[in-house]
């Protein structure tokens, strides 16, 4: 099928977004391709369209389980068969997913990266007709990327089983160094690299230092006249700020990963339909959300990295109309960033101790537990072993990246059902067991597709239709599972720990000090870049972000808070930058009197030099000492 026909049939679009068609045609020509596309650029269509244009299944590798589930559901809503395999699934669910790819008409198999080294996965892909290997969040393969995952290095290993299958690597955030690393580690035969500019001409970036952030937030939302997202760091603050906004007669809801999935879906749905103006959320919100008319994104707490900030801010203005991205901060926020950074890297010894305590908590013997899933109560664990919850959480996240365990953070998983019996065998069972006949007939009428894959079910609805108690429904399903008529996976509510490797003695837990220090150093550089973004007041906000991602020749946006202030001067941007470039090296050496600076920049009009110096003082770039000499104000630097 022609790619434009696929786009029209499944998405209803008559044309592609910029660069999508070029990327798709490169893949269709069999080229290994890397696409660097900002959030909202339409990355998923770049692998979904070519995969649907050909026979076979597309394997999509992504570390984000919530996004994986979301994309699978979106594809199914469009009438496209898709499935997923990730840590925490039962063996029967995984086998059904592989079977649907080998023998059914499933077009997309989403897998988490740790699955790549699993023998069952390797044996199954050898027998699949794979037409494309899509690598989402491709920066995870690079040690220089902001979310390096060792399992991504296995991609080069599985390529030998798919020698004629092209690779499409996609990421929204990567520096030039990471771009080169991705292509080398994925064994690109030759470089086919597409990069959309990170510039968002309709998005206005503003950083404000505010003592009363809630009052400023209220004013911003009232002037926005459209949908808004407010990002905070922790779950408690989502409710507190949402309650404050509602008390100010601003319709608001809150969202975080700890909420029941039905509540999260309702909150998201009301916001998508504009019944609620504001969502106050942690960074759990936003994956897979493509609401075009968001007019305002506000960060009440500072993000840890320019990458995460760019992605979250970029959820505003996807309809290409004017939108705003604000950061509101106060003096305490930098200290909070430093504390969070330290908490994010517990000492290696403590990580090993927590790993050992985890095995004792689950009464798991050394050498056992591979692929085993346990319900996990963080508070109970911390009380029993006397650990702080944040330290445990960050230790588990580190162990997850090192691929020892996986933490499912409590997203409720619905009950699932799969009838693996052949239809004639099931009919024979119903004749021989009339007690179950009515129950099975109701299941078959209520849920289509149960013979080909696991389907989400609602025991409460089944109970209502049969006029029986919900516990009776669960009992019937359990018994039918034991009789091997079907496979039943009950609903999960609690967070879970999955052992990706058998439990090791903590002395044998290999956490490389070099890798640990590398991760910490790279995280520190990104955090310092975020602090620089907030603190630098003499350079366009858009230019700062673009230069971080390697676009060093961009022009000032003319609309951010820095550009607005500069526009009030009777000095054009070229002159301003030239004067700054002239006086800054002098000030970096030593403090100077204002006349010394004027004399040093004598090729420029004296009045303009004075205006630039005054502007730098007003915007806290220059400071005047008691000796009446000017000093270049040092950026806040991280010291640990």
N, C-alpha and C positions, 0 to 999 in steps of 0.2 A: 504494500500500500504506500502511496506517495505521502511524504511527511506532512504536507499541508492538509491532506485529507484526514490524516490521523489527528492533527491539531483541531480541525473543525469537528470531527466526529465525537471526540472525547472531551474536549475543552470548550468547544463552541467559539474559538477565536479564529478570526480570518487571517491574521498575520502574526508573525513571531515578534518578540521583543528584540531590542538591539543585541546583536552578536549570537543569539540563540541558534539561528539557522546556520551560521558559519561553523559553530561548534558541532551541531548535529551532522552536517555534511562531512566534516572531518572524521567523525566516528563512523559514519556510513561508508566512508572510503577505506576503513580498516586501520586508521591511524591511532596510535596511542596519543591521548590528548589531555592537556591540563587546562582547566578553565578557572580563572580567578574572577569571581563575580560577587559583588557586595550583596548583603542581605536584601531580599526583595527583588533580586535580579532575575529570578526564575530558573534556578539551578536544576530543579527536579525535572522540568520539561526536557532539559538537554539530554537526559538519559532515558526518560520514559518514552519520548516520541520515537527515537531510533529502535528501541527495544520492541515497541508495538508494530514497527514497520517490517519486522522480519520474523521468521519462524524461530522458536526457541524461547529460552528464559533468560532474563537479565538478573545477575547476582549483584545486589547492592550491599556494600559494607559500610556500616555506620555505627558509632559507639553510643548514640543517643536513643535509648530504648523508647522513651516517650515519643520522640519524633518518628521512630520506626513504626510504632503502633498507629500513629496519626496518619502517616503516609499510606500504610496498608489499608486503613479504613477509607481514606479519601479515594484511593484507586477502586476499591470495591463499590463505593458509592457511584462511581462512573461506569460500573459494569465491567471492570477489569479485574481479573483474578490475581490476587497477590497474597503472600503469606510471609511469616517471619519466624526466625529461630534465634533465641537469645538465652542467656543464663537464667535459671529458675524454672524453665519449662520442664514438664515431665517427658520421659523418654517416648511415650506413646504420642504426645503432641509433636515432638520433633520428627519422629518417623512418618507421621501423617503428612507433615509439611514437605518432607523430601519426596514422599510418594506422589504428592500432587504435582510436584515439579517434573518428576520423571515420567509419570504415566498420564497425568491430567493435562489441562490446558492452562495451568498457572503460568503467568508471564513474568512475575517478579518475586524473587526470593531475597528478603532482607535478612542479613545476618550480622550479629555483633562480632567484633574482630577476634575475640578469644576463641571463637568457633573454628577459626581457620586451621588451627593445629590439631583439631579433633579428627581421628581416623574415620569416623562415620561420615563426617562432612566431606572429607577428601574422596572417599570411595563413592559417595553419591554424586559429586559433581563430575567425576569421571564418566558417569553414565547419563548425565544430563546433556541436552542439546543447548549449550550456553551460547547466547549471541552477543553478550556484552558484560564486562565487569566494571561496575560503577563504584568509585571510591568517594564516598561523601566525607566531609571534614578531613580532607587529605593532608592537612597540616599536621595531623596526629602522627604521621610517619616520620616526622623530622624531630630530632632532639632539640632543634632550635625553635620548633613550634611551641605555641603556648599551652598545648595539651598533649604532649608526647605520650604515645602508648606503644610499648614494645610489641604488642601483638600485631600491629600494623606492618611490622617488618616481615611477617609471614606471607604477605601478599605476593612478594617476589617468588616465594616457594610454590604457591599454588598456580602461578602463571605457567609453570612447566607442564601442568596437566591440561592447560587450555592454550596451546601454542598459537592458535590462529584467532584467538579472541582478543579484540582490542580493549584497551583500558581507557576509561574516562575518569580522570581525577578532578574533584570539585572542592573548592573551598571559598569561603567568604573573606577570609583574613589570612594573609601571608606576606611576610617581608620578602625582599629579593633573595636573601640567603635561603629562606625556606622553600621558595619556588624552585631553586636549583636542586636542593636536596630531595624534594619530592620526586622529581623526574629521574634522578640517579637511583633512588631506592626502589622505585617502581620499574626499573629496567626499561625505560623508554627506548625504543629502537632509534627514534629520532625525535627532535623536539617539535611538538605542535602545541604552542602555548597561546591562549587567548586571555586577554586581560581587559575587563571593563574598568573604566576610571572609577575610583572611589568617590569622586566628587558628586555631591548631591546639591545641585544649584538651587533647589527649592527649599532646602533645609537650613535653617538659621540656628547656629550654635551660640549659646550664651552661658557664661559662668558668672555667678553672682555670690558674693560673700554676704550672708544674711544672718543676723542674730535671731530673728523670728521667722524661721523657715515655713512654719505652717501658715502664718498670715500671708507670706509671699506666695505660697502655693495656692491658697484660696484665690488671691488676686489674679494669678496666671490662668487658672482654670476658668474663672469667670470671664476673662477676656478672650479665651481661646475659642469659645463658641463651637465646640466640636468634641469628638472622642479624645480621651486622654489616657495615658498610662503613667503611673507613678511607681518608680522602682525603689525598693528598700532592701535592707540586708537580711532581716530576720522575720519570721512568721508572726511574732507578736506585734511588730510595728505595722504589718499590713492591716490588721483589724483596728488598731488604735487610730491610724490616720484615716482609714475609711469611715470610722465612727465620727471623727472630727468633721470630715467633709459633709456627711449626712446631717450632722447637727447645724452645719452652715447652709443647709438646704441645697446641697450639691449631690446629686444622685451618684452613689459610689458603692462598689462591692470590693471584696478582697479575695486574693487568690494565692495559694501556695501548695506545695506538693503534699502536705499533710492532710489536706481536706479530702473528704470522701469524693470519689470520682463523679458521682451523680451531682454533688454540689458544685464541683468545679465546672462540669459541663453546663449546668444551669447559669452559673455566673458568666462564663464565657459566651454562652448563647445570648443572654440578655444584653451584654455589651456589644456583641457583633450586630445585633438588631437595633442598637441605639436606644434600648430601653433604659440602660444605665450609661451615664456619661463617662465615669472614671473607674478604672480598675487599679487598685493599689496592690502591688505584687512583688514577690521575690523573683529572682531570675528564672524560676521554674516556668514563668509565663512567657509565651511568645513563640515557642517552637512550633512551626507549622501554621502560625497565624498570619493570614495575609489580608488584613483589613485595610483598605486603601485610604480611608478618610480620617486617619488619626492625625489630629492637628497639633498635639502636644505630647512630648515625653519629658518627664521630670525625674531626675535622680536626686533623691533626698539624702542618700548615702553615696559615698564615692565608690565607683567600680574599681576593681583591682588592676585591670589592664585596658589599654586602648582598644584591643580587639573586642572585648566584651562590651565596652562602652559604645563602640561604633555599631555593633550589631543591635544593641538595645535601642540606641538613639535612632537607628535607621528604620525602626518600625513606624516612624512618623512620616507622613507625606508621600506614601507610595502612589497616590493618585497624581503626583507631580505638581500639586498645588502647594502654596506656601505652608510650611509647618515649622515648629520650633522644638529644639532639644535643649533643655535647661539643666545645669547642675547647680544646686543650691548647697553651699557648704559654710561651715563656721570653723572657728579655731580648733575645736576638738576633733574634727574629722581626720586630719593628718595623723594625729596620735592614734585614732581608731584604726586607720589603715596599717600602721606599723604593728599594732597589737594583733590584728587579724593575720598579718603576714607571719609573725612569730608563731601564732597558734596553728597556722597551716602547715608548719614544719616541725612537728614534735621530734625530739631527739631519736636517733635510730634505736637506741636501747629501749626507749619507752614504746616505740612502735612494735618491737619484738616482744616486749612484755605484754602488750595489749593483745597481740596475736596469740600468745600462749594462754592468756586468760580466756580468750574467746573459745579456744579448744576445750578448756576445762569447763567453761560455762555450758557448752553443748555436750559434755561428757564424751568427747570424740577421741578415740585412740590415735596415737601417732601412726601414720601410714594408711589411715582410712579416711573416708569422707569425700573422695573425688566425685564431683557433680551432685553432692548432697545439699539439700536446701533446708534451712532451719528458720522458723519464726524468731524474730529478734526484738527484744524490748530494751531499747537503749538505756532508759532510766533505771530499769532493774539491774542491768549489767553494771552500770556506773556505781550504783549503790552497793552492789555486792563486792565489787573490786576496788572501790574508792578511787574512781577516776572522774575527771570533769568531762561532761558530755561533749563539749566542743573539741577537746583533745582526742577523745575516742573517735568522734566522727571523722576528723582530719587524718587520724592514723589509719582508719578503715579505707578512706579515699586513697591514701598513699598505697596501701596494700592492694587496692583495686587496680591502680595504675600499674603496679608491679605484677598484677594478675595472679595473686594468691587467693583472694576472695572477691566476691562481688556483692555490693550492698544495694538491694532494691529498696528505695527510700520511702516505701509505703503507699505507692499508687495502688489503689484497690483494683484487683484483677477479677473480672466477672467469672462466674461458673461457665464451664465449657463442656461440650458434648460432641462425640464422634462415634458414629455407628460403623465399625469396621467389618461387620458381617456382610456377606453378600445378600442381596435382596431375597433370593430364594431360600437361603438359610434362615433369614429372619422370619420369613413367612412360615416356615416349618416350625420354628421355635414358638411362634404365636399360636399355632394350631395345637402344639403339644402342651403349652402353658397358657391356657385361657385367662388365668389370673392376671397376666401382664398384658393381655391383648389390648384392652381399652387404653391402658397407659401408653403403650408403644404407638398406637394409632394416633393419639393426641400429639405425641412428639413429632411424628412424621407430618401431620397436618400443620403444625405450628412452626416448624423450622425446616426450611429448604436447605439443601447442600450438606446435610449431616452425613451422607455416605462418602463425601469426598474430602472433608476437612473438619477441624474442630470449629463448632459454632457456639457463640455466646448464648446462654439461656438464662431465663429468669424463673427460679423455682417458685417464687410467690405467684407469678402469673399462672403457672401450671397448676398449682394448688387451687387457685380460684376457679379455674375452668373445670377441674375434677371435683370441686366441693370437698376437698380433703385438707388436712393440716400440712403445712410446709415441711414439717419433720417427716411426714409419711412420704412425700415426694423425694426427699433426700435419701430416705431408707430404700425406696424402690430403685433409685439410680445406683446406690452403692451395691445393692444385690445384683443388679443387671451387669454392673462392672465386674463383680466377682465371678459371675457366670460367663464372662467373656463375650457377652452380647454387644456391649458398647464400652466406650471409655468415658469416664466421668471425672472431671477435674473441678472440685468444689471451689467456691469463691475464696479469695485470699484478702485479708484485711490488714494484717500487720506487715511492717517492714521485714525483709528476709535477708539472710546471709546465705550465699551460695559459695561452696568451696570449689574453686577452679582447679586446684591441685589437692592431692591428698594432704592431710595435716602433717606438717613437719615439726620436728623438735625445734624450738626457737633458736638453738645453737646452729642449726643447719639452714635457717631462714636467710637466704642470700639477698641482702639489701646492700648494693654497692655504695660505698661511701662516695666514690667518684660520681656515680649517677645522682645520688642524693644531693651532693653539693652543686652539681650541674643544674639540676632542677631548681634549686634554691637561688642560685646566681641568676638564672634566666628569669625567674619570677621577680627577683629584685629589680632587674633592669626594666621589666615591663611596668612594675609598680612605680619606679622612679619616673618613667615616661608619662604615666598618668598624673603624677604630682606636678611634673613640668607643664603638662597641658593646663592644669588648673592655675598654676602660679605665673606662667609667662603672660605678660600683659602688653607686649609690644609687637606681637605677631598674630596675624589672622588665625582664628580657631580652625577654620577649614584647612588652611595651609599646614598647620601643625599636624593635624590628623593625616593629611595626604602625604606629608613628608615622612611620617612614621612608616607608611606603607610603600615608600619608595617613589612617590610622585613628587619630585623635588622642583619641578618647573611650573607648578601651579601658580595662579594669580590670586591676590586677595579677593575674598568673596564680596566685600563691600557691605555686608549685612550683619555680621556677628557683632558682639559687644565691643570687641577691640576695634574693628573697622569703623563702627559707628562713632566711637570716640575720636578716632583719627581723622574722620571726615570733617570734624568741627575745626580742625586746623586749616590754615591757609597754606598748606604744604602738600604737594601731591605725593602719592605713594612711593614713587621712584626717589624723589628728593629725601623723603623721610628715611627710607632704608639706607640711602647713601650716607646721610648724616650719622645715623646710628652706627653703621659699619665703620665710620671714621673715628668716632669718639669712644666706642666700646673697648677697642684694644688698649687705649690709653688708660681707661678707668679700670680695666682688669689688672693692670700693673700696680696702680696706686690711686688713692683719692686725689681729686683735682679741684682747684677753684674753677668757678664757672668761666672766668675770663681765659683760663688756660685752654679750656675746651673750645671756646669761640676762636681763639688764636690758632688752635690746631686744625680747625675746620674752616680756615680762612678762604677756601675756594667757593664757599657757599655764602649766601646772603646772611648777614649777621642776625637779622630779625628772625629769619627762619630757623637758624640754629638755636636761638633762645627759645623759640616756640616748641621745638622738639625736646629740648632739655626740660622745659617746664612740664610738658606733656608726660615725659618719662617720670618726673617727680610725682605728678598728680596720680599717676597710675601705678605707683609703688615699685617702679623699676629702678629708679635712682632714689637715694636717700641722702639728706643733708646732715652732716655731722656737727657736733658742737664747735668744731674748728672752722665751720662754714665751708668745708670742702665736700664735694659730691662723691659718693661711692656707688658703684654698681651693686645693687642689692642681690645678694646670693640667693639662688633658688634653695628651697628646703631640700636637704639631702637626707637620704636614709642612713641612719647610724644604728648598728645593732651590736 
